[in-house]
Amino acid sequence: MEGYPLDASSGSHFFHNVTSMQVGYFSIQQELSGNYIKWDVLKDQKVIQKTKFFNHVRFDKPLEVKMDGKQRFAVVEV
């Protein structure tokens, strides 16, 4: 959200749990070059629930998430 940057968690317990369960985790920091969200794609999806803080949307087909934690690269494909 513009003007409200969120830092990724850096808690050791959080990362221990994530890595030991082999859960993929990434954050998008739009202020860094190459990081972006295609907001227009999200806005075109069916809204399931809208609140003050988030919109829950549903895609027609499942998203495909590809991650390479060693190279610090991730992409979500529609």
Backbone as XML, in Angstrom:
<?xml version="1.0"?>
<chain id="A" units="angstrom">
  <residue number="1" name="MET">
    <atom name="N" x="0.851" y="-1.169" z="0.000"/>
    <atom name="CA" x="0.000" y="0.000" z="0.000"/>
    <atom name="C" x="0.898" y="1.235" z="0.000"/>
  </residue>
  <residue number="2" name="GLU">
    <atom name="N" x="0.606" y="2.143" z="-0.888"/>
    <atom name="CA" x="1.414" y="3.346" z="-0.997"/>
    <atom name="C" x="1.386" y="4.133" z="0.309"/>
  </residue>
  <residue number="3" name="GLY">
    <atom name="N" x="2.546" y="4.545" z="0.760"/>
    <atom name="CA" x="2.644" y="5.317" z="1.993"/>
    <atom name="C" x="2.538" y="4.478" z="3.260"/>
  </residue>
  <residue number="4" name="TYR">
    <atom name="N" x="2.448" y="3.153" z="3.121"/>
    <atom name="CA" x="2.317" y="2.269" z="4.275"/>
    <atom name="C" x="3.146" y="1.005" z="4.020"/>
  </residue>
  <residue number="5" name="PRO">
    <atom name="N" x="4.476" y="1.143" z="3.921"/>
    <atom name="CA" x="5.309" y="-0.023" z="3.618"/>
    <atom name="C" x="5.318" y="-1.020" z="4.774"/>
  </residue>
  <residue number="6" name="LEU">
    <atom name="N" x="5.234" y="-2.279" z="4.445"/>
    <atom name="CA" x="5.286" y="-3.335" z="5.453"/>
    <atom name="C" x="6.586" y="-4.096" z="5.300"/>
  </residue>
  <residue number="7" name="ASP">
    <atom name="N" x="7.284" y="-4.284" z="6.388"/>
    <atom name="CA" x="8.506" y="-5.070" z="6.366"/>
    <atom name="C" x="8.158" y="-6.541" z="6.510"/>
  </residue>
  <residue number="8" name="ALA">
    <atom name="N" x="8.906" y="-7.375" z="5.792"/>
    <atom name="CA" x="8.731" y="-8.817" z="5.942"/>
    <atom name="C" x="9.155" y="-9.221" z="7.349"/>
  </residue>
  <residue number="9" name="SER">
    <atom name="N" x="8.529" y="-10.266" z="7.879"/>
    <atom name="CA" x="8.875" y="-10.729" z="9.221"/>
    <atom name="C" x="10.320" y="-11.195" z="9.257"/>
  </residue>
  <residue number="10" name="SER">
    <atom name="N" x="11.004" y="-10.887" z="10.322"/>
    <atom name="CA" x="12.374" y="-11.362" z="10.489"/>
    <atom name="C" x="12.526" y="-12.128" z="11.800"/>
  </residue>
  <residue number="11" name="GLY">
    <atom name="N" x="11.438" y="-12.600" z="12.338"/>
    <atom name="CA" x="11.489" y="-13.356" z="13.576"/>
    <atom name="C" x="12.073" y="-14.742" z="13.371"/>
  </residue>
  <residue number="12" name="SER">
    <atom name="N" x="12.963" y="-15.154" z="14.257"/>
    <atom name="CA" x="13.644" y="-16.440" z="14.086"/>
    <atom name="C" x="12.682" y="-17.618" z="14.179"/>
  </residue>
  <residue number="13" name="HIS">
    <atom name="N" x="11.683" y="-17.552" z="15.063"/>
    <atom name="CA" x="10.721" y="-18.656" z="15.164"/>
    <atom name="C" x="9.914" y="-18.777" z="13.880"/>
  </residue>
  <residue number="14" name="PHE">
    <atom name="N" x="9.534" y="-17.641" z="13.324"/>
    <atom name="CA" x="8.784" y="-17.649" z="12.071"/>
    <atom name="C" x="9.589" y="-18.359" z="10.989"/>
  </residue>
  <residue number="15" name="PHE">
    <atom name="N" x="10.845" y="-17.964" z="10.798"/>
    <atom name="CA" x="11.649" y="-18.564" z="9.741"/>
    <atom name="C" x="12.000" y="-20.014" z="10.028"/>
  </residue>
  <residue number="16" name="HIS">
    <atom name="N" x="12.173" y="-20.369" z="11.273"/>
    <atom name="CA" x="12.409" y="-21.778" z="11.602"/>
    <atom name="C" x="11.211" y="-22.615" z="11.172"/>
  </residue>
  <residue number="17" name="ASN">
    <atom name="N" x="10.004" y="-22.157" z="11.500"/>
    <atom name="CA" x="8.808" y="-22.909" z="11.133"/>
    <atom name="C" x="8.634" y="-22.979" z="9.613"/>
  </residue>
  <residue number="18" name="VAL">
    <atom name="N" x="8.851" y="-21.871" z="8.945"/>
    <atom name="CA" x="8.690" y="-21.830" z="7.490"/>
    <atom name="C" x="9.677" y="-22.774" z="6.811"/>
  </residue>
  <residue number="19" name="THR">
    <atom name="N" x="10.939" y="-22.710" z="7.199"/>
    <atom name="CA" x="11.939" y="-23.546" z="6.535"/>
    <atom name="C" x="11.783" y="-25.015" z="6.905"/>
  </residue>
  <residue number="20" name="SER">
    <atom name="N" x="11.483" y="-25.323" z="8.151"/>
    <atom name="CA" x="11.365" y="-26.727" z="8.546"/>
    <atom name="C" x="10.150" y="-27.400" z="7.912"/>
  </residue>
  <residue number="21" name="MET">
    <atom name="N" x="9.119" y="-26.619" z="7.591"/>
    <atom name="CA" x="7.932" y="-27.177" z="6.936"/>
    <atom name="C" x="7.984" y="-26.998" z="5.415"/>
  </residue>
  <residue number="22" name="GLN">
    <atom name="N" x="9.093" y="-26.481" z="4.916"/>
    <atom name="CA" x="9.307" y="-26.256" z="3.491"/>
    <atom name="C" x="8.166" y="-25.454" z="2.859"/>
  </residue>
  <residue number="23" name="VAL">
    <atom name="N" x="7.796" y="-24.373" z="3.553"/>
    <atom name="CA" x="6.748" y="-23.475" z="3.075"/>
    <atom name="C" x="7.407" y="-22.324" z="2.331"/>
  </residue>
  <residue number="24" name="GLY">
    <atom name="N" x="6.921" y="-22.045" z="1.135"/>
    <atom name="CA" x="7.446" y="-20.918" z="0.386"/>
    <atom name="C" x="6.934" y="-19.612" z="0.966"/>
  </residue>
  <residue number="25" name="TYR">
    <atom name="N" x="7.802" y="-18.636" z="1.075"/>
    <atom name="CA" x="7.445" y="-17.338" z="1.651"/>
    <atom name="C" x="8.174" y="-16.257" z="0.880"/>
  </residue>
  <residue number="26" name="PHE">
    <atom name="N" x="7.434" y="-15.275" z="0.411"/>
    <atom name="CA" x="8.084" y="-14.129" z="-0.206"/>
    <atom name="C" x="7.227" y="-12.898" z="-0.019"/>
  </residue>
  <residue number="27" name="SER">
    <atom name="N" x="7.888" y="-11.757" z="-0.102"/>
    <atom name="CA" x="7.180" y="-10.491" z="-0.010"/>
    <atom name="C" x="7.518" y="-9.663" z="-1.239"/>
  </residue>
  <residue number="28" name="ILE">
    <atom name="N" x="6.663" y="-8.727" z="-1.546"/>
    <atom name="CA" x="6.860" y="-7.869" z="-2.705"/>
    <atom name="C" x="7.141" y="-6.469" z="-2.199"/>
  </residue>
  <residue number="29" name="GLN">
    <atom name="N" x="8.324" y="-5.995" z="-2.473"/>
    <atom name="CA" x="8.731" y="-4.654" z="-2.076"/>
    <atom name="C" x="8.811" y="-3.815" z="-3.339"/>
  </residue>
  <residue number="30" name="GLN">
    <atom name="N" x="7.721" y="-3.104" z="-3.632"/>
    <atom name="CA" x="7.617" y="-2.395" z="-4.895"/>
    <atom name="C" x="8.643" y="-1.280" z="-5.053"/>
  </residue>
  <residue number="31" name="GLU">
    <atom name="N" x="9.224" y="-0.845" z="-3.932"/>
    <atom name="CA" x="10.238" y="0.204" z="-4.034"/>
    <atom name="C" x="11.557" y="-0.333" z="-4.597"/>
  </residue>
  <residue number="32" name="LEU">
    <atom name="N" x="11.716" y="-1.651" z="-4.657"/>
    <atom name="CA" x="12.908" y="-2.259" z="-5.231"/>
    <atom name="C" x="12.670" y="-2.556" z="-6.715"/>
  </residue>
  <residue number="33" name="SER">
    <atom name="N" x="13.661" y="-2.338" z="-7.497"/>
    <atom name="CA" x="13.563" y="-2.560" z="-8.936"/>
    <atom name="C" x="13.228" y="-4.019" z="-9.235"/>
  </residue>
  <residue number="34" name="GLY">
    <atom name="N" x="12.281" y="-4.228" z="-10.127"/>
    <atom name="CA" x="11.918" y="-5.580" z="-10.545"/>
    <atom name="C" x="10.807" y="-6.208" z="-9.736"/>
  </residue>
  <residue number="35" name="ASN">
    <atom name="N" x="10.397" y="-5.604" z="-8.632"/>
    <atom name="CA" x="9.291" y="-6.121" z="-7.828"/>
    <atom name="C" x="8.028" y="-5.351" z="-8.186"/>
  </residue>
  <residue number="36" name="TYR">
    <atom name="N" x="6.974" y="-6.063" z="-8.528"/>
    <atom name="CA" x="5.743" y="-5.364" z="-8.860"/>
    <atom name="C" x="4.531" y="-6.284" z="-8.726"/>
  </residue>
  <residue number="37" name="ILE">
    <atom name="N" x="3.385" y="-5.674" z="-8.645"/>
    <atom name="CA" x="2.097" y="-6.370" z="-8.622"/>
    <atom name="C" x="1.275" y="-5.819" z="-9.774"/>
  </residue>
  <residue number="38" name="LYS">
    <atom name="N" x="0.654" y="-6.685" z="-10.527"/>
    <atom name="CA" x="-0.232" y="-6.246" z="-11.607"/>
    <atom name="C" x="-1.618" y="-5.995" z="-10.997"/>
  </residue>
  <residue number="39" name="TRP">
    <atom name="N" x="-1.790" y="-4.787" z="-10.460"/>
    <atom name="CA" x="-3.024" y="-4.435" z="-9.766"/>
    <atom name="C" x="-4.242" y="-4.554" z="-10.672"/>
  </residue>
  <residue number="40" name="ASP">
    <atom name="N" x="-4.095" y="-4.249" z="-11.956"/>
    <atom name="CA" x="-5.232" y="-4.328" z="-12.873"/>
    <atom name="C" x="-5.749" y="-5.757" z="-12.983"/>
  </residue>
  <residue number="41" name="VAL">
    <atom name="N" x="-4.853" y="-6.741" z="-12.918"/>
    <atom name="CA" x="-5.273" y="-8.146" z="-12.965"/>
    <atom name="C" x="-6.077" y="-8.486" z="-11.710"/>
  </residue>
  <residue number="42" name="LEU">
    <atom name="N" x="-5.622" y="-8.032" z="-10.552"/>
    <atom name="CA" x="-6.346" y="-8.288" z="-9.304"/>
    <atom name="C" x="-7.712" y="-7.608" z="-9.306"/>
  </residue>
  <residue number="43" name="LYS">
    <atom name="N" x="-7.757" y="-6.371" z="-9.801"/>
    <atom name="CA" x="-9.022" y="-5.628" z="-9.809"/>
    <atom name="C" x="-10.062" y="-6.234" z="-10.739"/>
  </residue>
  <residue number="44" name="ASP">
    <atom name="N" x="-9.616" y="-7.031" z="-11.719"/>
    <atom name="CA" x="-10.541" y="-7.659" z="-12.671"/>
    <atom name="C" x="-11.158" y="-8.964" z="-12.156"/>
  </residue>
  <residue number="45" name="GLN">
    <atom name="N" x="-10.759" y="-9.408" z="-10.957"/>
    <atom name="CA" x="-11.245" y="-10.691" z="-10.434"/>
    <atom name="C" x="-12.544" y="-10.509" z="-9.657"/>
  </residue>
  <residue number="46" name="LYS">
    <atom name="N" x="-13.260" y="-11.629" z="-9.521"/>
    <atom name="CA" x="-14.521" y="-11.624" z="-8.775"/>
    <atom name="C" x="-14.238" y="-11.347" z="-7.298"/>
  </residue>
  <residue number="47" name="VAL">
    <atom name="N" x="-14.930" y="-10.357" z="-6.730"/>
    <atom name="CA" x="-14.754" y="-10.012" z="-5.321"/>
    <atom name="C" x="-15.630" y="-10.926" z="-4.470"/>
  </residue>
  <residue number="48" name="ILE">
    <atom name="N" x="-15.008" y="-11.629" z="-3.545"/>
    <atom name="CA" x="-15.708" y="-12.522" z="-2.617"/>
    <atom name="C" x="-16.088" y="-11.748" z="-1.358"/>
  </residue>
  <residue number="49" name="GLN">
    <atom name="N" x="-15.145" y="-10.927" z="-0.868"/>
    <atom name="CA" x="-15.389" y="-10.114" z="0.321"/>
    <atom name="C" x="-14.525" y="-8.868" z="0.241"/>
  </residue>
  <residue number="50" name="LYS">
    <atom name="N" x="-15.094" y="-7.736" z="0.590"/>
    <atom name="CA" x="-14.359" y="-6.470" z="0.599"/>
    <atom name="C" x="-14.493" y="-5.854" z="1.982"/>
  </residue>
  <residue number="51" name="THR">
    <atom name="N" x="-13.351" y="-5.518" z="2.581"/>
    <atom name="CA" x="-13.343" y="-4.877" z="3.892"/>
    <atom name="C" x="-12.518" y="-3.598" z="3.794"/>
  </residue>
  <residue number="52" name="LYS">
    <atom name="N" x="-12.376" y="-2.943" z="4.903"/>
    <atom name="CA" x="-11.575" y="-1.716" z="4.948"/>
    <atom name="C" x="-10.111" y="-1.999" z="4.615"/>
  </residue>
  <residue number="53" name="PHE">
    <atom name="N" x="-9.606" y="-3.189" z="4.972"/>
    <atom name="CA" x="-8.190" y="-3.489" z="4.857"/>
    <atom name="C" x="-7.806" y="-4.448" z="3.742"/>
  </residue>
  <residue number="54" name="PHE">
    <atom name="N" x="-8.748" y="-5.200" z="3.203"/>
    <atom name="CA" x="-8.383" y="-6.139" z="2.141"/>
    <atom name="C" x="-9.585" y="-6.462" z="1.263"/>
  </residue>
  <residue number="55" name="ASN">
    <atom name="N" x="-9.269" y="-6.960" z="0.076"/>
    <atom name="CA" x="-10.275" y="-7.513" z="-0.834"/>
    <atom name="C" x="-9.950" y="-8.980" z="-1.036"/>
  </residue>
  <residue number="56" name="HIS">
    <atom name="N" x="-10.909" y="-9.839" z="-0.828"/>
    <atom name="CA" x="-10.757" y="-11.266" z="-1.077"/>
    <atom name="C" x="-11.318" y="-11.504" z="-2.470"/>
  </residue>
  <residue number="57" name="VAL">
    <atom name="N" x="-10.456" y="-11.924" z="-3.397"/>
    <atom name="CA" x="-10.892" y="-12.147" z="-4.773"/>
    <atom name="C" x="-10.709" y="-13.610" z="-5.142"/>
  </residue>
  <residue number="58" name="ARG">
    <atom name="N" x="-11.406" y="-14.017" z="-6.200"/>
    <atom name="CA" x="-11.300" y="-15.398" z="-6.683"/>
    <atom name="C" x="-11.003" y="-15.381" z="-8.170"/>
  </residue>
  <residue number="59" name="PHE">
    <atom name="N" x="-10.004" y="-16.163" z="-8.554"/>
    <atom name="CA" x="-9.650" y="-16.325" z="-9.952"/>
    <atom name="C" x="-10.450" y="-17.478" z="-10.550"/>
  </residue>
  <residue number="60" name="ASP">
    <atom name="N" x="-10.688" y="-17.432" z="-11.855"/>
    <atom name="CA" x="-11.417" y="-18.511" z="-12.526"/>
    <atom name="C" x="-10.631" y="-19.818" z="-12.503"/>
  </residue>
  <residue number="61" name="LYS">
    <atom name="N" x="-9.315" y="-19.709" z="-12.636"/>
    <atom name="CA" x="-8.444" y="-20.883" z="-12.635"/>
    <atom name="C" x="-7.403" y="-20.711" z="-11.528"/>
  </residue>
  <residue number="62" name="PRO">
    <atom name="N" x="-6.850" y="-21.809" z="-11.023"/>
    <atom name="CA" x="-5.816" y="-21.705" z="-9.987"/>
    <atom name="C" x="-4.598" y="-20.926" z="-10.488"/>
  </residue>
  <residue number="63" name="LEU">
    <atom name="N" x="-3.952" y="-20.236" z="-9.584"/>
    <atom name="CA" x="-2.712" y="-19.540" z="-9.891"/>
    <atom name="C" x="-1.558" y="-20.527" z="-9.803"/>
  </residue>
  <residue number="64" name="GLU">
    <atom name="N" x="-0.514" y="-20.262" z="-10.566"/>
    <atom name="CA" x="0.682" y="-21.090" z="-10.490"/>
    <atom name="C" x="1.782" y="-20.249" z="-9.861"/>
  </residue>
  <residue number="65" name="VAL">
    <atom name="N" x="2.344" y="-20.736" z="-8.749"/>
    <atom name="CA" x="3.387" y="-20.016" z="-8.027"/>
    <atom name="C" x="4.702" y="-20.770" z="-8.230"/>
  </residue>
  <residue number="66" name="LYS">
    <atom name="N" x="5.693" y="-20.038" z="-8.726"/>
    <atom name="CA" x="7.016" y="-20.621" z="-8.932"/>
    <atom name="C" x="8.002" y="-19.839" z="-8.073"/>
  </residue>
  <residue number="67" name="MET">
    <atom name="N" x="8.819" y="-20.590" z="-7.325"/>
    <atom name="CA" x="9.779" y="-19.948" z="-6.424"/>
    <atom name="C" x="11.122" y="-20.651" z="-6.497"/>
  </residue>
  <residue number="68" name="ASP">
    <atom name="N" x="12.177" y="-19.866" z="-6.359"/>
    <atom name="CA" x="13.525" y="-20.386" z="-6.194"/>
    <atom name="C" x="14.143" y="-19.595" z="-5.048"/>
  </residue>
  <residue number="69" name="GLY">
    <atom name="N" x="14.095" y="-20.169" z="-3.864"/>
    <atom name="CA" x="14.576" y="-19.480" z="-2.679"/>
    <atom name="C" x="16.068" y="-19.225" z="-2.687"/>
  </residue>
  <residue number="70" name="LYS">
    <atom name="N" x="16.844" y="-20.094" z="-3.331"/>
    <atom name="CA" x="18.293" y="-19.909" z="-3.367"/>
    <atom name="C" x="18.675" y="-18.721" z="-4.233"/>
  </residue>
  <residue number="71" name="GLN">
    <atom name="N" x="17.927" y="-18.500" z="-5.326"/>
    <atom name="CA" x="18.212" y="-17.361" z="-6.195"/>
    <atom name="C" x="17.346" y="-16.144" z="-5.863"/>
  </residue>
  <residue number="72" name="ARG">
    <atom name="N" x="16.474" y="-16.304" z="-4.865"/>
    <atom name="CA" x="15.584" y="-15.222" z="-4.405"/>
    <atom name="C" x="14.723" y="-14.698" z="-5.560"/>
  </residue>
  <residue number="73" name="PHE">
    <atom name="N" x="14.012" y="-15.650" z="-6.207"/>
    <atom name="CA" x="13.179" y="-15.321" z="-7.343"/>
    <atom name="C" x="11.826" y="-16.010" z="-7.183"/>
  </residue>
  <residue number="74" name="ALA">
    <atom name="N" x="10.762" y="-15.282" z="-7.474"/>
    <atom name="CA" x="9.422" y="-15.880" z="-7.416"/>
    <atom name="C" x="8.519" y="-15.176" z="-8.422"/>
  </residue>
  <residue number="75" name="VAL">
    <atom name="N" x="7.541" y="-15.917" z="-8.929"/>
    <atom name="CA" x="6.565" y="-15.361" z="-9.857"/>
    <atom name="C" x="5.239" y="-16.075" z="-9.630"/>
  </residue>
  <residue number="76" name="VAL">
    <atom name="N" x="4.145" y="-15.329" z="-9.769"/>
    <atom name="CA" x="2.807" y="-15.902" z="-9.685"/>
    <atom name="C" x="2.180" y="-15.705" z="-11.058"/>
  </residue>
  <residue number="77" name="GLU">
    <atom name="N" x="1.797" y="-16.817" z="-11.694"/>
    <atom name="CA" x="1.238" y="-16.747" z="-13.043"/>
    <atom name="C" x="-0.262" y="-16.986" z="-13.005"/>
  </residue>
  <residue number="78" name="VAL">
    <atom name="N" x="-0.960" y="-16.203" z="-13.817"/>
    <atom name="CA" x="-2.419" y="-16.341" z="-13.942"/>
    <atom name="C" x="-2.708" y="-17.289" z="-15.080"/>
  </residue>
</chain>
